[in-house]
Amino acid sequence: MKFRSYLLSLTVLALFGWVMIAYYDSALDIKSTFDDPNSNGFGFTLNVLPIILFLIVTLPAAVMFTRRQRKEKKGWKEALLFPPEFRERDEREKALTSKASRNSYISMMIVLPFLAVCMLFQPFVSDYFAAYPIVILMLFPVIQITVFYLSIKKRLQ
């Protein structure tokens, strides 16, 4: 996994988390409209900036990766759904990917209970930061990708 691919993955995850927070804030607006018996109409706000940035980053990246895979005579299914980390060319790359995947899996056994404990603080934090559960949920793939990247980087040195 190249640093550029790692950085793109983290950027996409951060933007996706920002989009989910924007949707969550809108859902809270909708809920408050329904809960208020004195409201005269239906209204909510949606921050479209994270959605636009997410689309600006992900659509060109998806097109670029798909075209690259199609040039290598891969099928549409493999080009769209198969992660680029698992496209090994030789036995050495397969061994690296295997070790990195193993390390990533093991790290999840450590991280998942820690994130579950962090969720116990949600009632205390929700008054100040309502999207706290989304951030905790988005930490899961960020940690997984980081462990995968660092494991491959360590093996290549």
C-alpha positions as CSV (number, residue, x, y, z in Angstrom):
1,M,0.0,0.0,0.0
2,K,1.6,3.2,-1.1
3,F,1.5,6.3,1.0
4,R,-0.7,8.1,-1.6
5,S,-3.3,5.3,-1.4
6,Y,-3.2,5.4,2.4
7,L,-3.6,9.2,2.4
8,L,-6.5,8.9,-0.1
9,S,-8.2,6.3,2.1
10,L,-7.9,8.5,5.2
11,T,-9.2,11.5,3.3
12,V,-12.2,9.6,2.0
13,L,-13.0,8.3,5.4
14,A,-12.7,11.7,7.0
15,L,-14.9,13.3,4.4
16,F,-17.4,10.4,4.7
17,G,-17.5,11.0,8.5
18,W,-18.1,14.7,7.9
19,V,-20.9,13.9,5.5
20,M,-22.5,11.6,8.2
21,I,-22.2,14.4,10.8
22,A,-23.9,16.8,8.4
23,Y,-26.8,14.3,7.9
24,Y,-27.0,13.7,11.6
25,D,-27.3,17.4,12.3
26,S,-30.1,17.6,9.8
27,A,-31.8,14.6,11.4
28,L,-31.7,16.4,14.7
29,D,-33.3,19.5,13.0
30,I,-36.0,17.3,11.6
31,K,-36.6,15.7,15.0
32,S,-36.9,19.1,16.7
33,T,-39.4,20.2,14.1
34,F,-41.6,17.2,14.8
35,D,-41.2,17.6,18.6
36,D,-42.1,21.3,18.7
37,P,-45.9,21.5,18.8
38,N,-45.7,25.3,18.1
39,S,-43.9,24.9,14.8
40,N,-45.7,26.4,11.8
41,G,-44.0,24.3,9.1
42,F,-41.4,21.9,8.3
43,G,-37.8,23.0,8.0
44,F,-34.3,21.8,8.4
45,T,-30.8,22.8,7.4
46,L,-28.2,20.6,5.6
47,N,-24.6,21.6,5.2
48,V,-23.8,20.6,1.6
49,L,-20.1,21.5,1.7
50,P,-19.0,18.1,3.0
51,I,-21.2,16.3,0.5
52,I,-19.7,18.4,-2.4
53,L,-16.2,17.9,-1.2
54,F,-16.8,14.1,-0.8
55,L,-18.1,13.9,-4.3
56,I,-15.2,16.0,-5.7
57,V,-12.6,13.7,-4.1
58,T,-14.3,10.3,-4.5
59,L,-15.7,10.4,-8.0
60,P,-12.5,11.2,-9.9
61,A,-10.6,8.7,-7.7
62,A,-13.2,6.0,-8.4
63,V,-13.0,6.7,-12.2
64,M,-9.2,6.7,-12.1
65,F,-9.0,3.4,-10.2
66,T,-11.7,1.7,-12.3
67,R,-10.0,2.8,-15.6
68,R,-6.6,1.5,-14.4
69,Q,-8.1,-1.9,-13.6
70,R,-10.0,-2.0,-16.9
71,K,-6.8,-1.3,-18.8
72,E,-5.3,-4.3,-17.0
73,K,-8.1,-6.4,-18.5
74,K,-9.9,-7.0,-15.2
75,G,-13.6,-7.4,-15.1
76,W,-16.0,-4.7,-13.9
77,K,-16.8,-6.7,-10.8
78,E,-13.1,-6.9,-9.8
79,A,-12.4,-3.3,-10.8
80,L,-15.2,-1.9,-8.7
81,L,-15.4,-4.2,-5.7
82,F,-11.9,-5.8,-5.1
83,P,-9.7,-3.7,-2.8
84,P,-6.4,-2.6,-4.5
85,E,-4.4,-3.9,-1.5
86,F,-5.3,-7.4,-2.5
87,R,-4.0,-7.2,-6.1
88,E,-0.7,-9.0,-5.6
89,R,1.6,-9.7,-8.5
90,D,3.9,-12.3,-6.9
91,E,4.4,-14.5,-3.8
92,R,6.3,-11.8,-1.9
93,E,3.4,-9.3,-2.2
94,K,1.0,-12.1,-1.2
95,A,3.1,-12.7,1.9
96,L,3.2,-9.0,2.8
97,T,-0.5,-8.7,2.3
98,S,-1.2,-11.8,4.4
99,K,0.9,-10.5,7.3
100,A,-0.6,-7.0,7.1
101,S,-4.1,-8.4,7.0
102,R,-3.3,-10.6,10.0
103,N,-2.0,-7.7,12.0
104,S,-5.0,-5.6,11.1
105,Y,-7.3,-8.3,12.2
106,I,-5.5,-8.8,15.5
107,S,-5.5,-5.0,16.1
108,M,-9.3,-5.1,15.7
109,M,-9.6,-7.5,18.7
110,I,-7.8,-4.8,20.8
111,V,-9.5,-1.7,19.3
112,L,-13.1,-2.9,19.3
113,P,-13.4,-3.2,23.1
114,F,-11.6,0.1,23.5
115,L,-14.1,1.8,21.2
116,A,-17.0,0.1,23.0
117,V,-15.7,1.6,26.3
118,C,-15.4,5.0,24.6
119,M,-19.1,4.7,23.7
120,L,-19.9,4.5,27.4
121,F,-19.0,8.2,27.6
122,Q,-21.6,9.1,24.9
123,P,-24.3,10.3,27.4
124,F,-21.8,12.7,28.9
125,V,-20.3,14.0,25.6
126,S,-23.5,14.2,23.6
127,D,-24.6,17.5,25.1
128,Y,-21.3,19.1,23.8
129,F,-20.7,17.0,20.7
130,A,-23.8,15.2,19.4
131,A,-22.0,13.4,16.6
132,Y,-19.6,11.6,19.0
133,P,-20.9,8.1,18.0
134,I,-20.1,8.8,14.4
135,V,-16.6,9.8,15.2
136,I,-16.1,6.6,17.3
137,L,-17.5,4.5,14.5
138,M,-15.2,6.1,11.9
139,L,-12.2,5.5,14.1
140,F,-12.6,1.7,13.5
141,P,-11.7,1.7,9.7
142,V,-9.1,4.5,10.3
143,I,-7.2,2.3,12.8
144,Q,-7.6,-0.8,10.6
145,I,-6.2,1.0,7.5
146,T,-3.4,2.5,9.6
147,V,-2.3,-0.8,11.0
148,F,-2.4,-2.4,7.6
149,Y,-0.3,0.5,6.1
150,L,2.3,0.5,8.9
151,S,2.6,-3.3,8.8
152,I,3.4,-3.2,5.1
153,K,5.8,-0.3,5.5
154,K,7.6,-2.1,8.3
155,R,8.0,-5.3,6.2
156,L,9.3,-3.3,3.2
157,Q,12.1,-1.7,5.2
